[in-house]
Amino acid sequence: MGSCKALVFRCMDFRITLSEFSKILLGMGYLEGTYDIVSCAGAIKSMATHEDQGFLLKQVEAAKRLHGVTEVLIFQHDNCGAYGIPNVSQEEETQRNDLKEAARIIGTEVLVKTFILQGTKTGSFYTKEIF
């Protein structure tokens, strides 16, 4: 099996196209073909709330075992339907807490980087690194 640098969790939201998302990752130094991507509603929301934690953790373990990933990147985004929180500040606070919980659950065997992608409504994306 080959190897890649990172596993990326992102929301499945169609407004964040794969081509646009690839550009964002490229701008962060992640070339296409150097990461695995997992897309699901709310990104890691279900991991942090323990709903589908097992499925998402299996993705981390598989990426480590099969592809040798050493990093996990987690992207949440503003105006996320899976969260359904109309208040921008409350949504970001909830997502920050979920990112912290997901990072704790994933553990320390890999470097975990977390981001909130802003600009979903306008299509002018920029990232805020959380930790």
CORCORMO-V985329 format. One record per pair of residues at least 24 apart in sequence whose ideal C-beta (glycine too) atoms are under 8 Angstrom apart, sorted by sequence separation. I is the first residue (numbers start at 0). J is the second residue. D is the distance in whole Angstrom. If there is no record, write none. Layout:
# CORCORMO-V985329
{{I;J;D} {I;J;D}}
This chain:
# CORCORMO-V985329
{{5;29;6} {91;115;6} {4;29;7} {73;98;6} {7;34;5} {9;36;6} {11;38;4} {35;62;5} {5;33;7} {6;34;7} {7;35;7} {9;37;7} {10;38;7} {11;39;6} {73;101;6} {102;130;7} {3;32;7} {4;33;5} {5;34;4} {6;35;5} {7;36;5} {8;37;5} {9;38;5} {10;39;7} {11;40;6} {73;102;7} {3;33;5} {4;34;6} {5;35;7} {6;36;8} {7;37;7} {10;40;7} {43;73;5} {3;34;6} {6;37;7} {8;39;8} {10;41;6} {35;66;6} {42;73;6} {44;75;8} {98;129;5} {99;130;8} {3;35;6} {10;42;5} {42;74;6} {43;75;8} {98;130;8} {9;42;6} {35;68;7} {42;75;5} {8;42;5} {34;68;8} {41;75;8} {42;76;8} {71;105;6} {95;129;6} {8;43;5} {44;81;6} {34;72;7} {41;79;6} {44;82;7} {71;109;5} {73;111;7} {75;113;8} {77;115;7} {42;81;8} {70;109;6} {71;110;7} {73;112;7} {75;114;7} {76;115;7} {77;116;7} {40;80;8} {41;81;3} {69;109;6} {70;110;5} {71;111;5} {72;112;5} {73;113;5} {74;114;5} {75;115;5} {76;116;4} {77;117;5} {79;119;8} {40;81;4} {41;82;6} {68;109;7} {69;110;6} {70;111;8} {71;112;7} {72;113;8} {73;114;7} {74;115;8} {75;116;7} {76;117;7} {77;118;7} {78;119;4} {70;112;7} {72;114;7} {74;116;5} {77;119;5} {78;120;5} {29;72;8} {76;119;5} {77;120;8} {63;108;7} {59;105;6} {63;109;7} {8;55;7} {24;72;8} {56;104;7} {47;96;7} {48;97;7} {56;105;7} {8;58;8} {47;97;4} {59;109;7} {46;97;8} {47;98;8} {6;58;7} {52;104;7} {74;126;8} {6;59;6} {44;97;6} {47;100;4} {20;74;8} {43;97;6} {46;100;8} {47;101;5} {43;98;7} {46;101;5} {6;62;4} {6;63;8} {47;104;7} {43;101;4} {46;104;6} {3;62;8} {6;66;8} {15;76;6} {6;68;5} {3;66;5} {5;68;6} {8;71;7} {2;66;6} {3;67;7} {4;68;7} {5;69;7} {6;70;7} {7;71;8} {8;72;7} {10;74;7} {12;76;7} {0;65;5} {1;66;7} {2;67;4} {3;68;6} {4;69;7} {5;70;4} {6;71;5} {7;72;5} {8;73;5} {9;74;5} {10;75;7} {0;66;7} {2;68;8} {4;70;6} {5;71;7} {6;72;7} {7;73;8} {8;74;7} {10;76;6} {5;72;5} {7;74;7} {12;79;7} {12;80;7} {10;79;6} {10;81;7} {8;101;8} {23;116;7} {27;126;8} {15;116;7} {23;124;6} {6;109;8} {19;122;8} {23;126;6} {15;119;7} {14;119;5} {19;124;6} {12;119;7} {14;122;7} {15;124;7}}
